[in-house]
Amino acid sequence: MEFFDVIEKRYSVRGYKRDEVEKEKVDKILKAATLAPTGVNYQGFKVFVIDTKKNKEGLKKIYNQDWFVEAPIVLCVVVDKSKTWTRPWDAKNISDIDATIVMDHIILTATDLDLGTCYIAAFKKYEAIKFLNLSEEYEPVLFTPIGYPDADRSYRPRKPIDEIVEYI
Ligand SMILES: Cc1cc2nc3c(=O)[nH]c(=O)nc-3n(C[C@H](O)[C@H](O)[C@H](O)COP(=O)(O)O)c2cc1C
């Protein structure tokens, strides 16, 4: 698919078919995650691939929406803040930025493979930490289900270019 077609095709999918996702597709999505750039190339992130069927109860405690557990897998990007770059002069740690770029690589690759996704940040962080058995340094940043879409795009208008851009 043309790159810009992928951008236009992606939408937040909030309903999934139960069909399995082919292993080659999962592998390609995970390869895309490894190719994501990170600050200073520190790569202080991990990706969890969660089998929905085996983990329905646990997942529902993290994000309580029926559609969240419909797709065969859910991915989670977690970061280790001690292994991501901190801007020294104002102590800004960029772990959320790194994780978001990783998730964007995952989501756009999945879209290219005709799969549906949805960025999820509104989850219960401490339930996620418990479920993923994360050690202290790690923080979960974003989840997404990955599966074949079974819900249409809802209307989400965007601002026109001249409202978001300033040439100075
Ligand atoms: C960082 C981020 C976090 C989001 N978290 C959630 C979420 O927790 N639950 C949800 O249903 N949608 C979530 N969304 C989806 C947005 O609501 C959605 O992207 C936006 O309304 C635009 O719609 P579209 O994705 O269909 O283009 C999130 C999106 C982003 C980028």
The ligand as a Tripos MOL2 file, in Angstrom:
@<TRIPOS>MOLECULE
LIG
   31    33     1     0     0
SMALL
NO_CHARGES

@<TRIPOS>ATOM
      1 C1         -2.1540    8.4630   22.5120 C.3       1 LIG1
      2 C2         -3.5680    8.0430   22.2420 C.ar      1 LIG1
      3 C3         -4.3140    7.4330   23.2540 C.ar      1 LIG1
      4 C4         -5.6100    6.9870   23.0080 C.ar      1 LIG1
      5 N1         -6.2860    6.3070   23.9830 N.ar      1 LIG1
      6 C5         -7.5140    5.8080   23.7100 C.ar      1 LIG1
      7 C6         -8.1990    5.0030   24.6750 C.ar      1 LIG1
      8 O1         -7.7380    4.7890   25.7830 O.2       1 LIG1
      9 N2         -9.4160    4.4890   24.3240 N.ar      1 LIG1
     10 C7         -9.9720    4.6910   23.0930 C.ar      1 LIG1
     11 O2        -11.0620    4.1770   22.8350 O.2       1 LIG1
     12 N3         -9.3350    5.4530   22.1560 N.ar      1 LIG1
     13 C8         -8.1230    6.0010   22.4290 C.ar      1 LIG1
     14 N4         -7.4530    6.7260   21.4790 N.ar      1 LIG1
     15 C9         -8.0640    6.8980   20.1460 C.3       1 LIG1
     16 C10        -8.4880    8.3340   19.8610 C.3       1 LIG1
     17 O3         -9.7030    8.6170   20.5380 O.3       1 LIG1
     18 C11        -8.6400    8.4810   18.3440 C.3       1 LIG1
     19 O4         -7.3800    8.2510   17.7510 O.3       1 LIG1
     20 C12        -9.1570    9.8430   17.9120 C.3       1 LIG1
     21 O5        -10.4780   10.0420   18.3750 O.3       1 LIG1
     22 C13        -9.1560    9.9940   16.3910 C.3       1 LIG1
     23 O6         -9.9300    8.9610   15.7970 O.3       1 LIG1
     24 P1         -9.2850    7.9310   14.7550 P.3       1 LIG1
     25 O7         -8.1820    7.2030   15.4680 O.co2     1 LIG1
     26 O8        -10.4160    7.0120   14.3860 O.co2     1 LIG1
     27 O9         -8.7530    8.7050   13.5960 O.co2     1 LIG1
     28 C14        -6.1820    7.1970   21.7200 C.ar      1 LIG1
     29 C15        -5.4330    7.8190   20.7310 C.ar      1 LIG1
     30 C16        -4.1430    8.2290   20.9730 C.ar      1 LIG1
     31 C17        -3.3530    8.8600   19.8590 C.3       1 LIG1
@<TRIPOS>BOND
     1     1     2 1
     2     2     3 ar
     3     2    30 ar
     4     3     4 ar
     5     4     5 ar
     6     4    28 ar
     7     5     6 ar
     8     6     7 ar
     9     6    13 1
    10     7     8 2
    11     7     9 ar
    12     9    10 ar
    13    10    11 2
    14    10    12 ar
    15    12    13 ar
    16    13    14 ar
    17    14    15 1
    18    14    28 ar
    19    15    16 1
    20    16    17 1
    21    16    18 1
    22    18    19 1
    23    18    20 1
    24    20    21 1
    25    20    22 1
    26    22    23 1
    27    23    24 1
    28    24    25 2
    29    24    26 1
    30    24    27 1
    31    28    29 ar
    32    29    30 ar
    33    30    31 1
@<TRIPOS>SUBSTRUCTURE
     1 LIG1         1 GROUP 0 **** ****
